[in-house]
Each structure stands twice: as structure tokens, then as C-alpha cells.
Amino acid sequence: MKLEFTPNAYKTFQTVKSTDPEKAERIKVIIKDAMLHPDSGVGEPILLDGKLKGIWQRKISFNEFIYYIFDEQTLTIAAIKADLLDKVKENAPEFKI
């Protein structure tokens, strides 16, 4: 199966890789698993409905998710919702007035 990212999902993944390597590894595990069996496995896959009908969701952590679609040949990562704020704060320089 071929893997694709939307531009925003790819940008988020690159940010996660540079700010939180452990979370990036978790995302890689989920993506590899989704490529093998997109509708079951790691991250509790759920087929969404309503306005998001046809999109699958897998859990990275409690409030972080990967959203994707797939067909027989391609898995497309549509979005990655990851909480980057804590890591950005840790790496930010301290400002004093």
C-alpha cells in the first residue's frame, strides 16, 4: 500500500518529529499498522460518520488523533491532531522583563 500525506498533515508530522520524537515514533507505529490493516489494530480505529463520513480516526494518545482515508492502493493521512504546546514551551527561550 502506498502512503500519502496532505500538506498540513505532513507539516504537523515534521513538527512532531522535531519537537517530540517519542510521539513521532508512536505515529509511525500507527501508520505502519494502518497500512497493513486500515480498519483494525493499533490506536482503536474508528470510522467516522456525519460530516466526516468515510474518514478513519486512530488515537495517538488521550486527546491526539490521526485522521486518514484509504482505498485498495493508498493510505492518505488527512490530518494529525497533536498537542505540541507543551513541547514548544519546553524548547522556547525564557524571556525576562
Buried (B, 14 or more C-beta within 10 A) or exposed (E): EEBBBBEEBEEBBEBBBEBBEEBBEBBEBBBEBBBEEBEEBBBEBEEEEEEEEEBBBBBBEEEBBBBBBBEEEEBBBBBBEBBBEEBEEEEEEEEEE
